[in-house]
Amino acid sequence: MKPGTRPRPWRRAAAWLALLGPLFYISYGFANWWASTRAQVPALVFDWERATPFWPWTIFPYWTINAFYALSLFLAKDRHTLDRHAARLLTAQAVAVACFVLWPLHFSFGQPAVEGAPALLFNALRGFDQPFNQAPSLHIALAVILWDWYRRLIHARWARAVLHLWTFAICASVLTTWQHHFIDIPTGALLGLLCVWLWPLERVVALPRAWRLARDPQRWKLAGLYAAGAVLCLAIALLMQGNALWLGWAALSLVLVALNYAGLGPRGFCMDRHGRMHWSARWLFAPYRLGAALNAWFWTRGLPASTEVAPGLRLGRRPTLAEWRAAGEPRLVSLCAELQLPKVPHARCVPMLDLALPSAPRLRRAVAVIEGQRRAGQAVWVCCALGFSRSAASAIGWLGLHGAEGSIAGALDAVRRARPQIVLRSGWMALLEQLPAAGAVRHE
């Protein structure tokens, strides 16, 4: 061990394994037993699934997830990443088993006889597993979690390619061993993504600990609207079934947006300081993000992407890469929590929730970031989804403190002349009026 390095938390890893292993078999077995006591357990299967081939040899990649699971705990370099990884595994298990108990499903057609080496693994599997515990597939959820874990440890391209292919083989094997129906795969993947989203391995606050109950009535109104939208999507999915079941993804996405407004705040979108969203959040919020992007296009389709509101300061919507280049490649400052920026150098983001007021410190932070970008000597493009509220208020704040206007009222008039579409309700103006009284803001 190198001087100054801490030893790996072997004992803690062993303790986690001693907890997670027995807990898995006990809870998983209980869910199997519970489903077996029910008079009728439904199945959710598409007609085309009956053409799925049965490949006995795929039981080998199916079983390897057990080794990857146990080994992963002992590869953690510190207690923080170990505990977060174990929290992901524990959360996946708890949520999956709860679903198995509350909404049991069964696999609707039996497995054919197996001979040779695969028969040993099939017999071992049937020793504790039954044709229940279907959606969401815990196998798929764990595969997503373990893939994210191992990809951080593997850097060689060829090794990463092997990891991707083997993870795909593990996921595909739940179908080719006739252990799961198709519906179990996307639901299991969403569960895995949810666990990755809840418990980031980076040294940031985990989302369960980030919860702060919102006090703004506007945020609760929006949370209620998004929750109602989630209920509607789920009801349509369950009533129509078939391809309409994909609306369950939209329902989950809207539920998470509602939670962001109710308590998680902009942190729930997992946007980093450069305006890029964490990969798990991109997938979880994909239906909502698509709707937000279409909404932004609808309201700004006849407007220029940005407008110069002062020398070297542009205000507008979130640009595409082509629009950013056409504007001379200015430095970007985004106030958008839900839509990420294109990959460009020197971009910065201070995420704020759409249609809701930020805290006064967050608005001051946005003004400070704009000033920091301006001090680099380049033009700055301040943006959000539409360029009407969050970005407009931030640009006005900067102009009021650092621009030639010298006051918030003068800055508001200047911005409104350049971009008359801006929408700032009274709460925004109250926040802006606090900026001069707060004194000098910290520059970057």
Protein Blocks (a to p, Z undefined) as FASTA:
>chain_A
ZZhiacddfklmmmmmmmmmmmmmmmmmmmmmmmmmpmbdcddddfklmmpccdfklmmm
mmmmmmmmmmmmmmpfbfklmmmmmmmmmmmmmmmmmmmmmmccddfbdcdddehjllmm
mmmmmmmgccehkbdcfklmmmmmmmmmmmmmpmbfklmmmmmmmmmmmmmmmmmnopac
fklmmmmmmmmmmmmmmmcfbdcddfklmpccdfbfklmmmmmmmmmmmmmmmmmmmmng
mmllmmmmmmmmmmmmmmmmmmnommlnopafkopacfklmmmmmmmmmmmmmmmmmmmm
mpcfbdcfbghiacdddddfklmmmnopaacddfbfkbccdddehiacddddehiacdfk
lmmmmmmmmmmmmmnopacddddfkopmmmmmmmmmmmmmmmmnopaklmmmmmmmmmmm
bccdfklmmmmmmmmmnopaddZZ
